[in-house]
Amino acid sequence: MVRQIIWTERAQKERKEIFTFWNAHNKSSFYSRKLNELIKESLKLICIHPFIGKPTTKENVRVKILKDYLIIYQITATEIIVLSIWDNRQSIEKSAIK
């Protein structure tokens, strides 16, 4: 069964911040567009195989590694809820899996 992807406000904000940073850093949106496609592809894979990510200490919450980022998501019967798009280079104390 393919589940629907739901983005939390936090995850949407983090994704936007990541893209804004790379757009300013590179003075181009090329990398951000490429990264966005990788995120979409990873989420499609997660929808088909929801248990592909590494389990966390929180029930039904898993982590999928994507380059320097973690896609932190929760599995329900009908949805994949994206809790966070986390840059691995940040402090874990700020993360959604703390």
Residue, then its C-alpha position, 0 to 999 in steps of 0.5 A: m500500500v502506498r501512503q500519502i506524504i504529509w509535511t509538518e510545518r517544521a519540515q517545510k520550514e527546514r527544507k525552505e531554509i536549506f534551499t535558501f542557504w544553498n541559493a545564497h551560498n552558490k548564487s544559483s538555485f541549481y543545487s537546491r533544485k537537484l537536492n529537492e529532486l533527491i528528496k522527492e525520490s527518497l520520499k517516493l521510495i519511503c512510501i513504497h518501503p516505509f521501513i527502509g529507514k533506520p528505527t529511532t527510539k520513538e515509536n513509528v519514527r524512522v530516519k532515512i539518510l540522504k547525503d548530508y541530510l536526514i529525512i525524519y518521518q513517522i509511519t501511520a497506516t495511511e501516511i508518511i509524515v515528514l517530521s524534519i529534514w535535518d542537516n547532519r552538520q547541525s547539533i542533534e539537540k535541535s533535531a526532531i528525534k531528540 
